[in-house]
């Protein structure tokens, strides 16, 4: 693939649209300084990368690079864009367009597929392509032997670019910087928190000193220390803790007074149960209950006998009732034809009446006996009920006595629980001791309340309380910030290790890749002949993390102190040409040079022309900008235009409106095979 054209409009020194058609062989751009030679190469750089990489400073006073990429002269251009064309070996054409208004138009992916092989990271290919395709005077300065060893290595890294694979050192460096910045921020936070804590501790010491000099406050502190020592060590608002303690003590007073009353009643009960009277009463109730149980048993037995007699009499009573009904019926009927209606015996009237009376007398005697049996049953039932009632009453008295004893024991347990809950040590069976303990507690509560009043009325104590709360908060903050600082330190160390590992690997890869470039570098160095005496150059890479690149000539001599400025630039040019010719990933067969002979003498310029001629013979397209017209003539002759790969020379100048224009475009035809003809002998 090669460049087919460059078209610019409103770009740098070109106001009007200007198109440069590039032939397949070579292009020589010539003209005096400022005529726009470098702008054509800048346009290629801008089309690929969106910037001009030769400017290290992107922003400056009076406007940065973005303000000077486009036309800044008089008047406004009709359009502002850059368009470059490329053509593949199969004739397929591609173009890249960037405009001021719309930016990149289209996608670079298809161009990347044609230019780059798979071993080039797609995210890096534009910058790497420009760095290894376009050789500028600024690049030669960067690779000058005057640079320090480590800076020279970084310049080599930038020149090789994708040859050594993706460079992660920038990302790891940014990671390290971010971790270091985070640690510095965290250190500042920790220092600030520690300073705040120190100031608060100093203020607390001063406030406590003032509070101790106040007699009332000291007395209050002693009371609290004596009665409620746990509140002294409480963090935060001690006044609030003391206020809650006083309220709890006041609320406990009614509960304790009820416990005292209950304890006194319990003592009386316990004294009764343990006295002779109480014991005798319990024994009497038990004996009485036993006697009544026996009486009830006897009454129940008599009742059973009376019930059996009554049942027998009831049967007889039933027979007597039937007999009375029969007698009454017979009497009403009377004799029937001289016969008894009951037994059909022959009877007279007198005899019949006498028999009726006799039967009635017998039935009356039986009724009296039944009445006596009924009276006996009623008496037995009454005695049984009386015995049952007396026994139930005795049992109730005995149960009441047991319940009274149980209630006394439960009350004793409840009183003990109340005193244990409030932390009081007193015997519930000793009312005097209980009252003494409770009165002492009430006095202590009053003292705590007095101490609370003193502390709340003291401004110094309020300040101590507030400072204690603030110090507790600051200590928590310091712990948190210290933990975060340790984490930040670990992150910085991890970032350093990652950065060192990435640099070491990248430097090793770069060193190995550079070994493949070294033979070509030596060949080009000999062709350019930077020095008449030292015709061989060697390289040496040192360091793993902070790598360095050293050049040596002769027997390990440093060319920095042996070569002139022009010689050093010639050596740098040999290196860049070697890099350009050693790109296995790149299918672009074009070499761009931006006035590379500004600082080298004519002798080395001729050597460069010969080297470029050899490169041209390899089938590469060479595009070079030079100021010297004689050198341009020489390049047109030595770069060798061929029928299928012609050459072209563009002479640039300024137009009437101050814009750069093409003064002339001359096609360079192929030279004849025989330039010199010798005269034949006559």
Order of alpha helices (4+ residues) and beta strands (2+ residues): beta-beta-beta-alpha-alpha-beta-beta-beta-alpha-alpha-beta-alpha-alpha-alpha-alpha-alpha-alpha-alpha-alpha-alpha-alpha-beta-beta-beta-alpha-beta-alpha-beta-alpha-beta-beta
